Amino acid sequence: MTRPVVFFEIRGKDSKRLQEFYASLFGWKIDSNNPMNYGMVEPGIGGPEEGVGGGIVQGETPLVTIYVQVVDLNETLAKAEEMGGKAVMQPMDVPDGPTIAVFDDPEGNTIGLVKQ
């Protein structure tokens, strides 16, 4: 039986800055009111009912990337850059798949975007 991805974690030296970055960029509700100041991200709506899928691919260096569904890839990339992120890959159509883009957050974590 296939088990779904049910959690993600984004790490960085300045977790408060990252929490503010993602809350503003994606509208995420993040609660860090706990003894560890661990920013728990509230689940979103509109995702696949069956859970999140993924892939495993050959690469030069280890890397974990999460993909967030957004309405406008160019607008989201521009906003990420305004907020201290860096566009890594402009929108491109995956053959027989979605349109995607990629950016690095202010701490250098790579985040993928998928057009809704």
Secondary structure, DSSP 8 states (H G I E B T S, - for coil): ----B-------S-HHHHHHHHHHHH---EE--STT---EE---SSS-TT-B-------SS----EEEEES-HHHHHHHHHHTT-EEEEEEEE-TTS-EEEEEE-TTS-EEEEEE-
